[in-house]
């Protein structure tokens, strides 16, 4: 999973391609992505994070994730979906769920230590 894709933070095609290349080399056969989705209650927590870590992006996000920015956000999602689909195909990470093998890997199961 590559979620969430956050505009101008972790969505560069070169970075996604590198991640896909490394995932493929590690044996991955699929990649699922989703652009950041913010409910109004999530925004209350996310805006302070942006202000602290990416202050130059705060107004961009506030516009993009506002009612006025809805069309721009939808266009971004379409553009990013097309871009990621091409990268997935390049690295053969577009396998279907029908190909899923849920056989546990050999070896001991790691314990979480919650006992």
C-alpha positions as CSV (number, residue, x, y, z in Angstrom):
1,X,0.0,0.0,0.0
2,X,1.2,3.5,-0.8
3,X,-1.3,5.6,1.1
4,X,-1.9,8.3,1.5
5,X,-0.4,10.1,-1.4
6,X,0.0,13.7,-0.2
7,X,0.2,16.4,-2.8
8,X,3.6,18.0,-3.0
9,X,4.9,15.9,0.0
10,X,5.3,12.3,-1.1
11,X,3.8,12.2,-4.6
12,X,6.7,12.8,-7.0
13,X,6.7,10.3,-9.8
14,X,10.4,9.6,-9.3
15,X,9.9,8.7,-5.7
16,X,6.9,6.5,-6.5
17,X,8.8,4.7,-9.2
18,X,11.7,4.1,-6.9
19,X,9.4,2.6,-4.3
20,X,7.7,0.4,-6.9
21,X,11.1,-0.8,-8.2
22,X,12.2,-1.7,-4.7
23,X,8.8,-3.3,-3.9
24,X,9.0,-5.4,-7.1
25,X,12.6,-6.5,-6.2
26,X,11.3,-7.6,-2.8
27,X,8.6,-9.8,-4.5
28,X,5.5,-7.5,-4.5
29,X,3.0,-8.1,-7.3
30,X,0.5,-5.4,-6.6
31,X,0.4,-1.8,-5.4
32,X,-2.6,0.1,-4.1
33,X,-2.6,3.8,-3.7
34,X,-5.0,6.5,-2.6
35,X,-4.7,10.3,-2.5
36,X,-5.0,11.8,1.0
37,X,-8.7,12.0,1.9
38,X,-9.6,14.5,4.7
39,X,-12.9,14.7,6.5
40,X,-13.5,17.9,8.2
41,X,-12.7,16.4,11.6
42,X,-9.3,15.1,10.2
43,X,-8.5,18.6,8.9
44,X,-8.5,19.9,12.4
45,X,-5.6,17.6,13.2
46,X,-3.9,17.8,9.8
47,X,-3.6,21.6,9.5
48,X,-1.4,21.9,12.6
49,X,0.8,19.1,11.3
50,X,1.2,21.0,8.0
51,X,1.8,24.2,9.8
52,X,4.6,22.6,11.8
53,X,6.2,20.5,9.2
54,X,5.3,22.0,5.8
55,X,4.1,25.6,6.5
56,X,4.6,26.6,2.9
57,X,1.9,24.1,1.9
58,X,-0.8,25.0,4.4
59,X,-2.7,27.5,2.3
60,X,-2.4,25.2,-0.8
61,X,-4.0,22.3,1.2
62,X,-6.6,24.5,2.7
63,X,-7.7,25.6,-0.8
64,X,-7.4,22.2,-2.4
65,X,-9.4,20.5,0.4
66,X,-12.1,23.2,0.5
67,X,-15.4,23.2,-1.3
68,X,-13.9,25.8,-3.7
69,X,-11.0,23.4,-4.5
70,X,-13.1,20.3,-5.1
71,X,-12.6,20.4,-8.9
72,X,-8.9,21.0,-8.5
73,X,-8.6,18.0,-6.1
74,X,-10.6,15.8,-8.4
75,X,-8.3,16.8,-11.3
76,X,-5.3,16.0,-9.2
77,X,-6.7,12.6,-8.2
78,X,-7.3,11.7,-11.9
79,X,-3.9,12.9,-12.9
80,X,-2.1,11.0,-10.1
81,X,-4.2,7.9,-10.7
82,X,-3.1,7.9,-14.4
83,X,0.5,8.5,-13.4
84,X,0.6,5.7,-10.8
85,X,-1.1,3.3,-13.1
86,X,1.6,3.7,-15.7
87,X,4.3,3.2,-13.0
88,X,2.5,0.1,-11.7
89,X,2.5,-1.3,-15.2
90,X,6.2,-0.5,-15.7
91,X,7.1,-2.5,-12.6
92,X,4.5,-5.2,-13.1
93,X,2.7,-4.3,-9.9
94,X,-0.8,-4.5,-11.4
95,X,-1.6,-8.1,-10.3
96,X,-5.2,-8.9,-9.4
97,X,-6.6,-10.2,-6.1
98,X,-7.5,-13.5,-7.8
99,X,-3.7,-14.2,-8.0
100,X,-3.4,-13.7,-4.2
101,X,-1.8,-16.6,-2.4
102,X,-2.6,-16.4,1.3
103,X,-0.3,-19.3,2.2
104,X,1.8,-18.3,5.2
105,X,5.5,-17.9,4.4
106,X,7.8,-20.7,5.7
107,X,9.4,-20.2,9.1
108,X,8.2,-19.1,12.5
109,X,5.6,-16.4,12.9
110,X,6.8,-13.4,14.7
111,X,5.1,-12.6,18.0
112,X,3.8,-9.2,18.9
113,X,4.4,-9.7,22.6
114,X,0.9,-8.8,23.6
115,X,0.3,-11.9,25.6
